[in-house]
Amino acid sequence: MPTVTLTTSGKRFDASGDETVLEAAQRAGIALPYSCRGGVCGSCKATLVQGHCAYPHNPPVALSTDARAHGAILLCQAVPVGDIAIRAREIASVEDIPHRRVQTEVVARRELAPEVVGVWLKPVDGDRLNWLPGQYLDVILEDGKHRPFSIANGPVADGSIELHVRYVPGGGFTSWVYESLKIGDRLVIEAPLGTFVPREDSERPMLFMAGGTGFAPVKAIVEHFIELGTRRPMHVYWGARQAEDLYLADMAREWERRVPDLRFTPVLSDDAAAEASGARAGLVHEALLADHADLSGFDVYMSGPPAMIQLGREAFAAAGLPDDRLYFDSFDLAPDVLAEILRGRAGIHGL
């Protein structure tokens, strides 16, 4: 059974069968960074210091050939071939929160935008769930498949869990949520998941960038810092195509009115929509860089579709942002759907 050693902390854990480094770490109670779990977003990138890894599940799409040549691996897909040593960030704040499967009931449902539904869940039988702002949950479908959704709030007194569900044409589960889900329906979830959480061990100003329903975990983290009474400046950028897609813009404007060191900038990629609504026009990462050309003194949080995340990662690194001050969450497709797409690409392109 291969042993994985974390060079920074000296911690060790075993990996069995075709278990990935991430799966083995989670089984050992060690929190390493991850997001999409499909090998696409790159949030779980680490450095292989010693040994070898294989990719029997999905190809490491998020790694360039040059990155792989210099020892980069993706924890969510890399399977150890014998003992290995890796250099990876640990997220200590996540380790002490148990990951649980819980039955919940829908207690509220509200249309937030033409294609976004707000859903509020509560664990049944007085059960309670704990999580950190920015984490996500998996809804467990009857066939055992998982559908990930970011939690749009931190833990609250009544135990409710807020989700923002975007309707995806042809998506069976989101179509059901959009068309048929009603108060009283029950859903089984697994939570908490993910390492997109507030970092409180810094005094640097913070920039937040969200795309579409990627606003959900950003909302949770910003609200957390507001409740803490932080004096660190915060600037929130939220990008979409049309004004109605910024479905909680009034809430973000209220933050700006109420919190002295917080600014909110809506950005629309449709020029006509931007002009009509008074929002900034263009791509959201370009708006952020227009205001903050040098990112060397900031912490940056971003959440949204993979294309936005990739553009942000490249542009922000070029603007001087150290890799270890960029925290991101990338959700677009469920892991099993993503795996099917990647297998198709492999067949076509010989990946």
C-alpha positions, 0 to 999 in steps of 0.5 A, spaced: 500 500 500 503 506 497 504 511 503 504 519 501 508 524 505 506 531 506 513 534 506 511 541 509 508 538 515 511 531 515 504 527 516 503 521 512 497 517 510 496 510 506 493 510 499 489 503 497 487 500 490 486 506 485 485 511 490 487 518 489 491 522 493 485 527 495 481 521 497 486 517 501 487 524 505 480 525 506 480 518 509 485 520 513 482 526 516 487 531 512 484 537 509 488 538 502 485 543 497 480 541 492 474 544 488 471 540 482 474 533 483 474 532 475 481 534 474 479 541 470 479 547 475 486 546 478 485 548 485 488 541 488 495 542 484 501 540 488 508 538 487 510 531 487 517 531 490 519 524 490 515 518 486 510 517 481 503 518 480 498 515 474 492 518 472 487 512 471 480 516 472 481 523 468 486 526 465 489 532 468 486 537 464 488 543 468 496 542 468 500 544 462 505 539 459 510 544 462 507 544 469 507 536 469 514 536 467 516 540 473 512 535 478 505 538 478 500 533 480 492 534 481 491 531 488 483 529 485 486 525 480 493 523 481 494 515 484 500 514 487 505 508 484 508 506 490 510 511 495 510 518 494 512 525 497 508 531 495 508 539 497 501 541 498 497 546 502 493 543 508 487 547 510 487 546 517 480 550 519 476 544 515 479 538 518 475 538 525 468 539 521 465 532 520 463 530 513 456 527 514 450 524 510 444 528 512 436 528 510 433 535 509 427 538 508 425 544 503 423 549 507 422 555 502 423 556 495 424 562 491 425 564 484 431 569 484 432 570 477 429 567 470 433 561 471 436 561 478 432 558 484 433 559 491 432 553 495 432 553 503 433 546 506 433 544 514 436 537 516 430 533 519 428 531 526 432 537 529 439 534 526 444 540 525 449 541 520 456 545 521 460 548 515 464 553 514 462 559 509 464 558 502 463 550 502 459 546 498 454 540 499 452 534 494 445 532 493 445 525 493 440 522 487 436 516 487 441 512 483 447 514 487 450 520 483 452 526 486 450 533 484 454 539 488 451 546 490 455 551 493 452 553 500 450 561 500 450 562 507 454 560 513 451 556 519 445 560 522 441 559 528 435 556 525 440 551 521 437 553 514 442 551 508 441 556 502 442 554 495 442 558 489 440 553 483 441 555 476 437 551 471 441 548 466 437 546 459 437 538 459 440 537 466 435 532 469 436 534 476 436 542 475 430 541 471 426 538 476 428 543 481 426 549 477 419 545 475 417 541 480 421 542 487 416 544 492 416 545 500 416 539 504 420 535 499 426 531 502 433 531 499 439 527 502 445 531 502 453 530 504 456 536 507 460 540 508 465 539 502 470 543 499 476 548 501 474 555 499 473 558 506 475 564 509 482 565 511 482 570 517 490 569 518 491 575 514 491 583 514 491 584 507 485 587 503 481 582 499 478 582 492 472 577 491 470 575 484 464 571 482 461 569 475 453 567 475 451 563 481 458 563 483 456 569 487 453 563 492 459 562 496 462 569 495 456 571 499 457 566 504 464 568 505 463 576 505 457 576 510 462 572 514 467 577 514 462 583 515 459 579 521 466 579 524 467 586 523 473 586 519 476 592 518 480 589 512 477 593 505 473 588 501 471 589 493 466 585 490 466 584 483 460 580 480 460 578 473 454 576 468 451 577 461 444 580 463 442 585 469 437 580 471 443 575 472 445 579 478 440 576 482 442 579 489 445 585 486 441 589 491 443 585 497 450 587 495 449 594 494 446 594 501 453 591 503 456 597 500 452 602 503 452 599 510 460 597 511 465 603 510 470 599 507 466 595 502 465 596 495 461 592 490 462 593 482 457 589 477 460 587 471 456 585 464 459 582 458 453 585 454 455 592 452 447 594 451 445 591 458 451 594 461 449 601 459 442 600 460 443 598 467 449 602 469 454 596 470 461 596 468 461 593 461 466 587 459 469 581 462 469 581 470 476 579 471 478 585 466 474 590 470 478 587 477 484 588 473 482 595 471 481 597 478 487 593 481 493 593 476 498 590 481 495 584 486 501 583 490 498 586 496 491 583 496 488 576 497 483 574 492 477 569 492 473 567 486 468 563 484 464 561 478 465 557 471 471 554 469 473 558 463 472 565 468 477 561 473 482 559 468 482 567 465 483 569 472 488 565 474 493 567 469 491 574 469 492 575 476 498 571 476 501 576 471 499 582 475 503 579 481 498 575 485 502 570 489 499 563 488 498 562 495 493 568 496 488 566 490 483 562 493 478 559 488 471 555 487 470 552 480 463 548 479 460 547 472 458 540 471 457 534 476 464 530 477 460 524 473 458 528 468 465 531 467 468 524 467 463 522 461 465 528 457 473 527 459 472 520 457 469 522 450 474 527 449 480 522 450 477 518 445 477 523 440 483 527 441 487 521 444 488 524 451 
